Amino acid sequence: MRGMKEPTAQIRWERRTQAPLLALAVAFGVAYAVSIVATEAAPWVGTLCMGVEWVVWAAFAVDYVVRVRLAPSRWLFVRSHWLDLLAVALPLLQPLRLLRLVSTLLLVGRRARMASQVTLTTYVAGSVAGLLMFGSLAVLQVERDAPGGNIRTLGDAVWWSFTTMTTVGYGDLAPTTGLGRLLAVGLMLSGIALLGVVTANIAAWFISRFERDDIEERRRTALLETLTSEVRELRAEVARLSTNPPATSTDGRRDGPRTAPSVHAPGPASESEPVSGAGADSGTPDAGVSSPRS
């Protein structure tokens, strides 16, 4: 339509690649989980999972490069998306599996925030589930073979992640390695941030609900005031009509407006019309009436 601004090439690219990149993110999560949990699987399973992880990361890296080339101002895009650049460069600087996990999660989160169909509630719920799952898998990978570690199974890792994200920290399970404790710090900070968002979202929902109820109550109050005013006016009109009733005639009908009697001009009387007046009753001609013609 005329008057509507055409989307730029960068926006069109982001819209087209939104669903494929999210699907690749799901494939990355499945590959990472299988490689951590299925420790007794065949060697080719681990190799396949590793290949899927690198392919997904490469897809997000290519997406970032294309968005930079399509941006109207490339330098402004890089400055405003520096976290994406860091996530793309981390696995190249230090090809650790954990860094590749963190970088991919960052890229997925950044792209998910651009989706118009993803609401705040969906984004927060997905972030909580993703942090819980990947935090459990990451700490299990780090702490499972550590000497003196007590997080040995997936159930222990999930329980530790849940208590860490909610900042409860029972202390029955705790990481012993430096990398595991670094993961714990990141999980605690992320949990605090997400819980704050969840709490604010719930509070905003209650406030909006109360505001809607208040608006409805004010509308009903205004309607009742209008009806009360109309009833008051009707009562005043009835009282006025009761104190000043309209005049009625003797036969029970209301007196209408009186009309003046019509006056006819005098003229020659007809031969067949009797002459009215006193002379007609006495049989003598009236003094004011001329005799008939002979």
Backbone as CSV, one residue per row, in Angstrom:
resi,resn,N_x,N_y,N_z,CA_x,CA_y,CA_z,C_x,C_y,C_z
1,MET,0.839,-1.193,0.000,0.000,0.000,0.000,0.876,1.246,0.000
2,ARG,0.353,2.291,-0.564,1.086,3.537,-0.603,1.108,4.149,0.790
3,GLY,2.168,4.802,1.107,2.309,5.417,2.413,2.969,4.527,3.438
4,MET,3.053,3.226,3.168,3.698,2.304,4.092,5.169,2.161,3.728
5,LYS,6.017,2.153,4.743,7.451,2.065,4.517,7.843,0.639,4.179
6,GLU,8.588,0.467,3.111,9.026,-0.856,2.694,10.104,-1.367,3.644
7,PRO,10.030,-2.649,4.069,11.078,-3.183,4.947,12.412,-3.271,4.219
8,THR,13.465,-3.053,4.961,14.806,-3.103,4.377,15.199,-4.542,4.089
9,ALA,16.302,-4.680,3.359,16.790,-6.023,3.029,17.191,-6.797,4.277
10,GLN,17.714,-6.098,5.277,18.094,-6.758,6.522,16.871,-7.323,7.239
11,ILE,15.802,-6.547,7.302,14.586,-7.012,7.971,13.975,-8.182,7.220
12,ARG,13.966,-8.120,5.892,13.431,-9.246,5.112,14.255,-10.509,5.340
13,TRP,15.576,-10.377,5.426,16.430,-11.540,5.692,16.136,-12.122,7.081
14,GLU,15.994,-11.273,8.064,15.727,-11.750,9.425,14.381,-12.463,9.507
15,ARG,13.387,-11.961,8.780,12.087,-12.628,8.794,12.148,-13.992,8.118
16,ARG,12.882,-14.091,7.028,12.953,-15.360,6.292,13.746,-16.416,7.045
17,THR,14.776,-16.013,7.774,15.650,-16.981,8.448,15.248,-17.242,9.890
18,GLN,14.168,-16.629,10.365,13.792,-16.790,11.770,13.450,-18.242,12.092
19,ALA,12.537,-18.832,11.349,12.114,-20.212,11.633,13.232,-21.232,11.392
20,PRO,13.981,-21.165,10.291,15.072,-22.145,10.113,16.127,-22.085,11.212
21,LEU,16.477,-20.894,11.677,17.487,-20.790,12.728,16.967,-21.345,14.053
22,LEU,15.713,-21.122,14.367,15.160,-21.694,15.587,15.108,-23.222,15.504
23,ALA,14.828,-23.753,14.321,14.852,-25.207,14.155,16.268,-25.757,14.330
24,LEU,17.253,-25.040,13.801,18.648,-25.458,14.004,19.036,-25.382,15.475
25,ALA,18.488,-24.417,16.207,18.776,-24.326,17.637,18.234,-25.538,18.385
26,VAL,17.054,-26.006,17.994,16.513,-27.225,18.606,17.399,-28.424,18.292
27,ALA,17.888,-28.508,17.043,18.798,-29.594,16.674,20.095,-29.522,17.481
28,PHE,20.579,-28.320,17.731,21.788,-28.162,18.548,21.546,-28.679,19.968
29,GLY,20.400,-28.340,20.554,20.099,-28.806,21.900,20.009,-30.315,21.991
30,VAL,19.379,-30.939,20.992,19.265,-32.398,20.983,20.645,-33.038,20.853
31,ALA,21.475,-32.505,19.944,22.816,-33.075,19.748,23.666,-32.921,21.001
32,TYR,23.597,-31.789,21.643,24.389,-31.572,22.851,23.923,-32.485,23.974
33,ALA,22.609,-32.645,24.138,22.096,-33.513,25.199,22.466,-34.966,24.958
34,VAL,22.355,-35.429,23.715,22.688,-36.829,23.418,24.156,-37.099,23.688
35,SER,25.011,-36.179,23.327,26.446,-36.393,23.522,26.826,-36.416,25.000
36,ILE,26.063,-35.740,25.852,26.379,-35.722,27.281,25.768,-36.912,27.997
37,VAL,24.542,-37.230,27.672,23.825,-38.285,28.393,24.245,-39.663,27.911
38,ALA,24.292,-39.857,26.589,24.603,-41.181,26.023,26.116,-41.368,25.961
39,THR,26.714,-41.597,27.111,28.174,-41.756,27.159,28.628,-43.111,26.632
40,GLU,27.745,-44.089,26.643,28.112,-45.425,26.193,27.699,-45.687,24.747
41,ALA,27.327,-44.653,24.014,26.926,-44.839,22.622,28.151,-45.069,21.750
42,ALA,27.894,-45.449,20.498,28.982,-45.706,19.557,29.760,-44.426,19.273
43,PRO,31.020,-44.550,18.891,31.824,-43.343,18.630,31.244,-42.449,17.543
44,TRP,30.580,-43.042,16.545,30.061,-42.220,15.469,28.929,-41.313,15.951
45,VAL,28.250,-41.712,17.040,27.186,-40.864,17.577,27.783,-39.563,18.122
46,GLY,28.882,-39.685,18.845,29.545,-38.485,19.346,30.067,-37.604,18.234
47,THR,30.616,-38.249,17.196,31.127,-37.477,16.064,29.985,-36.748,15.348
48,LEU,28.855,-37.436,15.182,27.694,-36.809,14.535,27.182,-35.631,15.358
49,CYS,27.105,-35.807,16.653,26.637,-34.708,17.512,27.591,-33.517,17.437
50,MET,28.878,-33.792,17.422,29.851,-32.715,17.304,29.707,-31.980,15.975
51,GLY,29.475,-32.722,14.910,29.286,-32.089,13.602,28.038,-31.228,13.561
52,VAL,26.950,-31.709,14.181,25.711,-30.916,14.216,25.934,-29.617,14.982
53,GLU,26.655,-29.679,16.080,26.905,-28.471,16.863,27.695,-27.441,16.057
54,TRP,28.734,-27.884,15.334,29.524,-26.957,14.532,28.717,-26.389,13.371
55,VAL,27.859,-27.225,12.768,27.032,-26.744,11.658,26.058,-25.663,12.131
56,VAL,25.450,-25.892,13.281,24.498,-24.906,13.804,25.214,-23.602,14.135
57,TRP,26.370,-23.708,14.793,27.120,-22.489,15.091,27.520,-21.764,13.808
58,ALA,27.949,-22.520,12.780,28.335,-21.905,11.511,27.139,-21.211,10.855
59,ALA,25.954,-21.796,10.973,24.766,-21.165,10.392,24.476,-19.823,11.051
60,PHE,24.617,-19.764,12.363,24.396,-18.493,13.053,25.504,-17.492,12.725
61,ALA,26.714,-17.975,12.535,27.804,-17.070,12.156,27.557,-16.475,10.771
62,VAL,27.126,-17.311,9.826,26.804,-16.813,8.487,25.645,-15.823,8.553
63,ASP,24.667,-16.104,9.386,23.544,-15.185,9.540,24.024,-13.822,10.034
64,TYR,24.948,-13.822,10.964,25.472,-12.545,11.471,26.218,-11.788,10.379
65,VAL,27.019,-12.492,9.603,27.780,-11.831,8.538,26.835,-11.238,7.493
66,VAL,25.811,-11.976,7.120,24.848,-11.478,6.125,24.107,-10.260,6.661
67,ARG,23.724,-10.279,7.917,23.029,-9.129,8.496,23.930,-7.898,8.538
68,VAL,25.213,-8.111,8.775,26.143,-6.980,8.747,26.229,-6.390,7.350
69,ARG,26.298,-7.230,6.327,26.412,-6.745,4.948,25.128,-6.056,4.487
70,LEU,23.961,-6.500,4.988,22.694,-5.906,4.561,22.285,-4.698,5.388
71,ALA,22.975,-4.443,6.481,22.606,-3.326,7.351,22.861,-1.999,6.642
72,PRO,22.000,-1.010,6.813,22.236,0.303,6.196,23.526,0.946,6.684
73,SER,23.837,0.785,7.964,25.081,1.299,8.523,25.782,0.137,9.234
74,ARG,26.833,-0.376,8.606,27.486,-1.569,9.141,28.160,-1.295,10.482
75,TRP,28.827,-0.164,10.611,29.519,0.135,11.854,28.516,0.301,13.001
76,LEU,27.395,0.934,12.715,26.355,1.089,13.738,25.772,-0.273,14.122
77,PHE,25.619,-1.157,13.148,25.091,-2.489,13.441,26.063,-3.259,14.335
78,VAL,27.353,-3.183,14.038,28.341,-3.909,14.853,28.370,-3.353,16.277
79,ARG,28.291,-2.024,16.410,28.313,-1.442,17.747,27.072,-1.790,18.558
80,SER,25.918,-1.874,17.891,24.677,-2.195,18.610,24.468,-3.694,18.784
81,HIS,25.249,-4.531,18.087,25.133,-5.988,18.207,26.488,-6.586,18.568
82,TRP,27.159,-5.961,19.520,28.487,-6.441,19.897,28.427,-7.807,20.588
83,LEU,27.290,-8.098,21.255,27.171,-9.402,21.916,27.090,-10.524,20.883
84,ASP,26.447,-10.264,19.764,26.415,-11.267,18.692,27.813,-11.521,18.140
85,LEU,28.569,-10.448,17.963,29.936,-10.600,17.483,30.783,-11.405,18.464
86,LEU,30.612,-11.147,19.753,31.355,-11.909,20.762,30.960,-13.378,20.743
87,ALA,29.681,-13.654,20.587,29.228,-15.037,20.547,29.755,-15.768,19.315
88,VAL,29.887,-15.072,18.202,30.411,-15.704,16.990,31.919,-15.934,17.107
89,ALA,32.631,-15.013,17.762,34.095,-15.101,17.795,34.625,-16.020,18.881
90,LEU,33.851,-16.274,19.950,34.359,-17.083,21.056,34.814,-18.477,20.640
91,PRO,34.002,-19.242,19.936,34.475,-20.584,19.567,35.686,-20.574,18.650
92,LEU,35.893,-19.510,17.900,37.074,-19.443,17.040,38.335,-19.136,17.848
93,LEU,38.176,-18.288,18.858,39.340,-17.955,19.676,39.752,-19.125,20.570
94,GLN,38.775,-19.802,21.147,39.053,-20.924,22.031,38.020,-22.007,21.733
95,PRO,38.368,-22.983,20.887,37.362,-23.966,20.452,36.987,-24.974,21.538
96,LEU,36.457,-24.463,22.653,35.941,-25.341,23.699,34.462,-25.605,23.461
97,ARG,34.039,-26.783,23.840,32.647,-27.142,23.612,31.712,-26.272,24.455
98,LEU,32.125,-25.961,25.650,31.287,-25.150,26.518,31.126,-23.735,25.971
99,LEU,32.184,-23.173,25.407,32.066,-21.847,24.800,31.151,-21.876,23.580
100,ARG,31.221,-22.961,22.832,30.325,-23.087,21.685,28.871,-23.172,22.147
101,LEU,28.641,-23.837,23.274,27.295,-23.887,23.837,26.820,-22.498,24.249
102,VAL,27.675,-21.772,24.969,27.292,-20.431,25.432,27.046,-19.500,24.255
103,SER,27.928,-19.541,23.263,27.774,-18.644,22.115,26.500,-18.952,21.334
104,THR,26.202,-20.230,21.157,24.978,-20.590,20.421,23.741,-20.167,21.189
105,LEU,23.735,-20.336,22.505,22.588,-19.903,23.302,22.398,-18.393,23.224
106,LEU,23.497,-17.654,23.233,23.394,-16.201,23.107,22.801,-15.803,21.765
107,LEU,23.253,-16.444,20.702,22.741,-16.114,19.374,21.277,-16.493,19.237
108,VAL,20.911,-17.640,19.786,19.504,-18.050,19.729,18.627,-17.074,20.499
109,GLY,19.094,-16.664,21.678,18.311,-15.724,22.462,18.145,-14.382,21.778
110,ARG,19.212,-13.906,21.127,19.128,-12.624,20.431,18.159,-12.689,19.251
111,ARG,18.174,-13.789,18.524,17.256,-13.905,17.392,15.829,-14.133,17.849
112,ALA,15.639,-14.846,18.952,14.279,-15.084,19.448,13.617,-13.789,19.901
113,ARG,14.412,-12.852,20.412,13.841,-11.578,20.836,13.344,-10.749,19.666
114,MET,13.845,-11.004,18.449,13.400,-10.245,17.276,12.068,-10.745,16.725
115,ALA,11.678,-11.956,17.071,10.459,-12.527,16.502,9.247,-11.789,17.045
116,SER,8.402,-11.321,16.143,7.214,-10.573,16.564,6.187,-11.472,17.238
117,GLN,6.173,-12.773,16.893,5.183,-13.669,17.462,5.583,-14.202,18.830
118,VAL,6.808,-13.920,19.256,7.284,-14.383,20.555,6.971,-13.296,21.588
119,THR,6.066,-13.585,22.503,5.707,-12.636,23.538,6.702,-12.711,24.691
120,LEU,6.559,-11.802,25.624,7.473,-11.775,26.762,7.332,-13.032,27.604
121,THR,6.106,-13.493,27.801,5.899,-14.693,28.604,6.539,-15.903,27.950
122,THR,6.381,-16.034,26.636,6.988,-17.156,25.926,8.507,-17.084,25.974
123,TYR,9.038,-15.879,25.826,10.493,-15.717,25.849,11.061,-16.068,27.222
124,VAL,10.410,-15.605,28.282,10.896,-15.885,29.629,10.778,-17.376,29.940
125,ALA,9.646,-17.989,29.585,9.479,-19.416,29.847,10.514,-20.238,29.086
126,GLY,10.762,-19.882,27.820,11.780,-20.587,27.051,13.173,-20.398,27.618
127,SER,13.456,-19.183,28.103,14.768,-18.925,28.696,14.977,-19.731,29.971
128,VAL,13.951,-19.820,30.802,14.063,-20.604,32.040,14.286,-22.075,31.725
129,ALA,13.493,-22.610,30.790,13.654,-24.018,30.436,15.016,-24.287,29.809
130,GLY,15.477,-23.371,28.939,16.777,-23.567,28.303,17.923,-23.490,29.287
131,LEU,17.870,-22.535,30.198,18.929,-22.428,31.198,18.941,-23.645,32.122
132,LEU,17.772,-24.103,32.500,17.714,-25.273,33.380,18.283,-26.507,32.694
133,MET,17.915,-26.709,31.431,18.380,-27.898,30.729,19.870,-27.819,30.404
134,PHE,20.289,-26.731,29.790,21.688,-26.636,29.378,22.622,-26.427,30.570
135,GLY,22.129,-25.768,31.630,22.944,-25.666,32.831,23.188,-27.016,33.472
136,SER,22.150,-27.850,33.484,22.308,-29.198,34.031,23.275,-30.022,33.199
137,LEU,23.141,-29.956,31.876,24.034,-30.726,31.008,25.475,-30.238,31.112
138,ALA,25.662,-28.925,31.183,27.019,-28.391,31.238,27.715,-28.760,32.543
139,VAL,27.010,-28.628,33.678,27.651,-28.956,34.945,27.873,-30.456,35.072
140,LEU,27.007,-31.255,34.473,27.228,-32.697,34.480,28.469,-33.052,33.675
141,GLN,28.651,-32.400,32.525,29.839,-32.658,31.715,31.126,-32.290,32.461
142,VAL,31.089,-31.194,33.240,32.291,-30.722,33.926,32.555,-31.515,35.207
143,GLU,31.496,-31.820,35.954,31.672,-32.373,37.293,31.579,-33.899,37.354
144,ARG,31.171,-34.527,36.295,30.945,-35.971,36.371,32.235,-36.744,36.660
145,ASP,33.309,-36.377,36.049,34.580,-37.097,36.211,35.556,-36.358,37.108
146,ALA,35.094,-35.315,37.798,36.000,-34.550,38.657,36.259,-35.321,39.945
147,PRO,37.500,-35.352,40.429,37.785,-36.023,41.700,37.143,-35.276,42.879
148,GLY,36.413,-36.009,43.685,35.734,-35.409,44.835,34.425,-34.743,44.475
149,GLY,33.969,-34.823,43.224,32.701,-34.219,42.826,31.518,-35.046,43.289
150,ASN,30.394,-34.414,43.517,29.182,-35.115,43.967,28.030,-34.992,42.980
151,ILE,28.257,-34.393,41.831,27.228,-34.327,40.789,27.603,-35.370,39.739
152,ARG,26.989,-36.550,39.840,27.380,-37.668,38.998,26.312,-38.075,37.983
153,THR,25.071,-37.775,38.250,23.982,-38.208,37.380,23.227,-36.985,36.857
154,LEU,22.379,-37.249,35.865,21.575,-36.162,35.297,20.556,-35.651,36.309
155,GLY,20.017,-36.552,37.124,19.075,-36.111,38.152,19.718,-35.176,39.157
156,ASP,20.960,-35.503,39.581,21.674,-34.607,40.490,21.933,-33.251,39.840
157,ALA,22.270,-33.265,38.546,22.555,-32.010,37.855,21.305,-31.143,37.734
158,VAL,20.163,-31.764,37.435,18.917,-30.998,37.316,18.523,-30.418,38.674
159,TRP,18.653,-31.212,39.734,18.320,-30.708,41.067,19.230,-29.556,41.463
160,TRP,20.515,-29.693,41.191,21.440,-28.607,41.505,21.119,-27.351,40.703
161,SER,20.800,-27.489,39.427,20.473,-26.332,38.595,19.212,-25.641,39.095
162,PHE,18.225,-26.417,39.493,16.971,-25.825,39.961,17.189,-25.050,41.258
163,THR,17.894,-25.629,42.204,18.144,-24.928,43.459,19.071,-23.732,43.266
164,THR,19.944,-23.790,42.289,20.844,-22.665,42.030,20.119,-21.518,41.347
165,MET,19.270,-21.831,40.369,18.528,-20.776,39.670,17.565,-20.055,40.590
166,THR,16.967,-20.772,41.516,16.030,-20.143,42.451,16.737,-19.546,43.657
167,THR,18.070,-19.584,43.658,18.909,-19.030,44.740,18.589,-19.642,46.093
168,VAL,18.102,-20.879,46.108,17.833,-21.570,47.369,19.142,-22.124,47.931
169,GLY,19.820,-22.963,47.125,21.122,-23.473,47.521,21.112,-24.296,48.790
170,TYR,20.569,-25.516,48.714,20.530,-26.372,49.902,21.933,-26.772,50.356
171,GLY,22.866,-26.859,49.447,24.226,-27.216,49.824,24.516,-28.697,49.785
172,ASP,23.496,-29.521,49.486,23.752,-30.955,49.409,24.568,-31.317,48.178
173,LEU,24.407,-30.515,47.090,25.181,-30.716,45.869,25.849,-29.396,45.514
174,ALA,27.120,-29.475,45.151,27.852,-28.253,44.806,29.007,-28.615,43.880
175,PRO,29.322,-27.755,42.916,30.472,-28.021,42.038,31.785,-27.859,42.787
176,THR,32.755,-28.640,42.380,34.084,-28.599,43.024,35.167,-28.057,42.110
177,THR,34.942,-28.038,40.829,35.935,-27.538,39.886,35.742,-26.040,39.656
178,GLY,36.773,-25.397,39.154,36.685,-23.967,38.875,35.679,-23.657,37.781
179,LEU,35.660,-24.467,36.727,34.711,-24.238,35.640,33.284,-24.484,36.102
180,GLY,33.101,-25.495,36.957,31.769,-25.756,37.495,31.256,-24.615,38.350
181,ARG,32.139,-24.032,39.153,31.728,-22.895,39.972,31.453,-21.658,39.114
182,LEU,32.190,-21.519,38.023,31.897,-20.416,37.106,30.515,-20.588,36.484
183,LEU,30.188,-21.819,36.150,28.837,-22.095,35.651,27.788,-21.773,36.713
184,ALA,28.103,-22.082,37.957,27.159,-21.794,39.041,26.905,-20.300,39.175
185,VAL,27.963,-19.505,39.055,27.805,-18.048,39.143,26.908,-17.537,38.013
186,GLY,27.176,-17.997,36.795,26.345,-17.578,35.666,24.900,-18.014,35.813
187,LEU,24.697,-19.224,36.353,23.325,-19.721,36.524,22.594,-18.946,37.612
188,MET,23.309,-18.584,38.672,22.669,-17.802,39.738,22.268,-16.417,39.244
189,LEU,23.167,-15.753,38.534,22.848,-14.416,38.024,21.697,-14.469,37.022
190,SER,21.724,-15.461,36.147,20.632,-15.601,35.179,19.318,-15.914,35.870
191,GLY,19.378,-16.756,36.890,18.156,-17.085,37.619,17.565,-15.878,38.316
192,ILE,18.424,-15.060,38.933,17.920,-13.853,39.600,17.267,-12.911,38.588
193,ALA,17.918,-12.733,37.441,17.363,-11.840,36.418,16.025,-12.353,35.897
194,LEU,15.955,-13.651,35.627,14.713,-14.211,35.078,13.598,-14.203,36.115
195,LEU,13.936,-14.499,37.370,12.908,-14.439,38.407,12.389,-13.020,38.587
196,GLY,13.293,-12.036,38.443,12.835,-10.651,38.501,11.887,-10.309,37.366
197,VAL,12.192,-10.805,36.170,11.303,-10.568,35.029,9.961,-11.254,35.227
198,VAL,9.996,-12.495,35.727,8.750,-13.227,35.971,7.899,-12.504,37.012
199,THR,8.538,-12.055,38.098,7.797,-11.342,39.135,7.199,-10.045,38.593
200,ALA,7.988,-9.302,37.821,7.471,-8.058,37.240,6.333,-8.335,36.264
201,ASN,6.444,-9.429,35.505,5.383,-9.768,34.556,4.089,-10.127,35.278
202,ILE,4.209,-10.881,36.373,3.013,-11.241,37.143,2.394,-9.997,37.776
203,ALA,3.240,-9.114,38.332,2.726,-7.878,38.922,2.039,-7.003,37.873
204,ALA,2.630,-6.920,36.679,2.010,-6.136,35.602,0.670,-6.726,35.190
205,TRP,0.570,-8.068,35.208,-0.708,-8.704,34.854,-1.773,-8.357,35.870
206,PHE,-1.420,-8.409,37.175,-2.396,-8.065,38.208,-2.806,-6.600,38.099
207,ILE,-1.837,-5.721,37.854,-2.147,-4.295,37.752,-3.083,-4.030,36.572
208,SER,-2.791,-4.642,35.435,-3.669,-4.455,34.266,-5.062,-5.010,34.527
209,ARG,-5.123,-6.128,35.255,-6.437,-6.699,35.582,-7.224,-5.758,36.490
210,PHE,-6.561,-5.206,37.502,-7.236,-4.272,38.388,-7.643,-3.004,37.643
211,GLU,-6.818,-2.547,36.713,-7.167,-1.364,35.938,-8.400,-1.618,35.070
212,ARG,-8.472,-2.811,34.463,-9.667,-3.134,33.673,-10.909,-3.179,34.550
213,ASP,-10.779,-3.767,35.753,-11.926,-3.805,36.659,-12.315,-2.404,37.102
214,ASP,-11.337,-1.536,37.344,-11.616,-0.166,37.754,-12.319,0.602,36.645
215,ILE,-11.870,0.417,35.412,-12.524,1.082,34.282,-13.967,0.619,34.136
216,GLU,-14.199,-0.676,34.299,-15.563,-1.202,34.204,-16.421,-0.662,35.341
217,GLU,-15.849,-0.553,36.536,-16.603,-0.019,37.665,-16.954,1.447,37.440
218,ARG,-16.000,2.226,36.906,-16.296,3.633,36.619,-17.366,3.771,35.542
219,ARG,-17.341,2.885,34.566,-18.373,2.945,33.519,-19.753,2.650,34.092
220,ARG,-19.821,1.649,34.974,-21.103,1.332,35.591,-21.577,2.463,36.493
221,THR,-20.654,3.091,37.228,-21.023,4.206,38.093,-21.569,5.373,37.276
222,ALA,-20.919,5.676,36.146,-21.401,6.752,35.289,-22.784,6.436,34.724
223,LEU,-23.012,5.173,34.376,-24.324,4.781,33.856,-25.395,4.914,34.927
224,LEU,-25.067,4.510,36.166,-26.036,4.652,37.249,-26.328,6.119,37.551
225,GLU,-25.318,6.963,37.499,-25.552,8.386,37.718,-26.455,8.974,36.643
226,THR,-26.257,8.552,35.403,-27.115,9.037,34.321,-28.559,8.590,34.520
227,LEU,-28.753,7.323,34.883,-30.106,6.818,35.124,-30.756,7.521,36.321
228,THR,-29.962,7.767,37.370,-30.503,8.472,38.534,-30.946,9.880,38.166
229,SER,-30.158,10.572,37.354,-30.521,11.920,36.923,-31.809,11.901,36.100
230,GLU,-31.943,10.923,35.219,-33.164,10.841,34.410,-34.383,10.539,35.280
231,VAL,-34.224,9.658,36.251,-35.355,9.352,37.146,-35.738,10.578,37.964
232,ARG,-34.750,11.361,38.415,-35.023,12.576,39.184,-35.807,13.573,38.325
233,GLU,-35.411,13.713,37.049,-36.143,14.627,36.169,-37.572,14.150,35.929
234,LEU,-37.759,12.834,35.800,-39.115,12.313,35.611,-39.982,12.556,36.841
235,ARG,-39.405,12.386,38.030,-40.158,12.651,39.256,-40.559,14.113,39.354
236,ALA,-39.644,15.007,38.993,-39.967,16.429,39.026,-41.090,16.767,38.050
237,GLU,-41.085,16.154,36.883,-42.144,16.392,35.902,-43.485,15.863,36.398
238,VAL,-43.473,14.678,37.019,-44.730,14.125,37.562,-45.264,15.003,38.676
239,ALA,-44.362,15.498,39.555,-44.804,16.372,40.637,-45.386,17.671,40.104
240,ARG,-44.801,18.217,39.071,-45.319,19.466,38.485,-46.695,19.259,37.884
241,LEU,-46.885,18.139,37.191,-48.199,17.868,36.607,-49.243,17.583,37.677
242,SER,-48.825,17.020,38.819,-49.787,16.723,39.883,-50.259,17.984,40.592
243,THR,-49.389,18.955,40.799,-49.771,20.201,41.478,-50.521,21.171,40.580
244,ASN,-50.333,21.149,39.305,-51.001,22.046,38.354,-51.710,21.217,37.293
245,PRO,-52.887,20.622,37.638,-53.588,19.806,36.626,-54.235,20.696,35.581
246,PRO,-54.422,20.265,34.388,-55.092,21.071,33.347,-56.578,21.216,33.627
247,ALA,-57.182,22.411,33.294,-58.615,22.668,33.535,-59.474,21.777,32.657
248,THR,-60.642,21.335,33.243,-61.560,20.459,32.500,-62.933,21.089,32.443
249,SER,-63.741,20.778,31.461,-65.098,21.301,31.289,-66.070,20.486,32.131
250,THR,-67.364,20.915,32.125,-68.377,20.241,32.948,-68.646,18.833,32.486
251,ASP,-68.436,18.566,31.209,-68.690,17.207,30.730,-67.475,16.305,30.872
252,GLY,-66.442,16.762,31.606,-65.281,15.909,31.864,-64.186,16.022,30.846
253,ARG,-64.408,16.834,29.796,-63.372,16.975,28.779,-62.523,18.196,29.092
254,ARG,-61.269,18.102,28.696,-60.371,19.219,28.900,-60.782,20.377,28.012
255,ASP,-60.740,21.586,28.597,-61.061,22.776,27.818,-59.959,23.046,26.830
256,GLY,-60.368,23.146,25.606,-59.407,23.484,24.577,-59.378,24.982,24.378
257,PRO,-58.697,25.471,23.488,-58.648,26.924,23.215,-59.961,27.424,22.645
258,ARG,-60.460,28.513,23.235,-61.731,29.089,22.787,-61.537,29.838,21.479
259,THR,-62.549,29.736,20.589,-62.509,30.442,19.308,-63.570,31.530,19.312
260,ALA,-63.271,32.619,18.749,-64.236,33.749,18.695,-65.392,33.408,17.771
261,PRO,-66.651,33.836,18.119,-67.812,33.543,17.242,-67.705,34.314,15.942
262,SER,-68.155,33.689,14.889,-68.095,34.331,13.573,-69.220,35.330,13.423
263,VAL,-68.973,36.419,12.771,-69.963,37.489,12.573,-70.253,37.577,11.079
264,HIS,-71.551,37.496,10.719,-71.944,37.543,9.306,-72.437,38.941,8.965
265,ALA,-72.161,39.412,7.811,-72.633,40.730,7.364,-74.109,40.680,7.055
266,PRO,-74.828,41.757,7.378,-76.290,41.753,7.088,-76.559,41.812,5.598
267,GLY,-77.612,41.183,5.175,-77.978,41.170,3.770,-79.464,40.911,3.601
268,PRO,-79.986,40.992,2.394,-81.423,40.739,2.175,-81.783,39.322,2.534
269,ALA,-82.848,39.202,3.281,-83.284,37.876,3.719,-83.977,37.181,2.584
270,SER,-83.908,35.920,2.593,-84.562,35.098,1.569,-86.032,35.005,1.878
271,GLU,-86.906,34.801,0.821,-88.337,34.684,1.011,-88.703,33.470,1.815
272,SER,-87.920,32.416,1.661,-88.251,31.174,2.372,-87.614,31.095,3.729
273,GLU,-86.773,32.053,4.128,-86.083,31.991,5.405,-86.827,32.839,6.405
274,PRO,-87.179,32.316,7.516,-87.888,33.113,8.535,-86.972,34.157,9.107
275,VAL,-87.603,35.263,9.517,-86.858,36.373,10.082,-86.775,36.175,11.566
276,SER,-85.513,36.170,12.071,-85.303,35.964,13.505,-85.457,37.279,14.226
277,GLY,-85.791,37.206,15.483,-85.932,38.422,16.296,-87.222,38.425,17.058
278,ALA,-87.436,39.491,17.771,-88.642,39.588,18.604,-89.887,39.744,17.769
279,GLY,-89.773,40.423,16.609,-90.931,40.620,15.759,-91.475,39.359,15.203
280,ALA,-90.694,38.410,15.038,-91.170,37.127,14.520,-92.022,36.446,15.530
281,ASP,-91.725,36.589,16.815,-92.515,35.919,17.852,-93.855,36.615,18.055
282,SER,-93.905,37.962,17.941,-95.148,38.699,18.197,-96.043,38.839,17.004
283,GLY,-95.558,38.556,15.789,-96.345,38.648,14.574,-96.343,39.998,13.967
284,THR,-95.694,40.979,14.529,-95.618,42.306,14.001,-94.290,42.491,13.354
285,PRO,-94.232,43.334,12.280,-92.966,43.523,11.611,-91.984,44.288,12.488
286,ASP,-90.753,43.909,12.355,-89.698,44.551,13.135,-89.407,45.918,12.620
287,ALA,-89.040,46.774,13.557,-88.810,48.124,13.132,-87.548,48.253,12.323
288,GLY,-86.660,47.377,12.542,-85.381,47.505,11.813,-85.339,46.733,10.537
289,VAL,-86.516,46.127,10.153,-86.522,45.277,8.956,-87.525,45.866,7.995
290,SER,-87.168,46.048,6.751,-88.074,46.630,5.742,-89.102,45.625,5.334
291,SER,-90.257,46.084,4.854,-91.338,45.193,4.406,-90.948,44.530,3.124
292,PRO,-91.545,43.382,2.868,-91.212,42.677,1.615,-91.725,43.432,0.420
293,ARG,-91.122,43.167,-0.699,-91.542,43.836,-1.925,-92.900,43.340,-2.351
294,SER,-93.695,44.309,-2.987,-95.013,43.953,-3.483,-94.921,43.274,-4.801
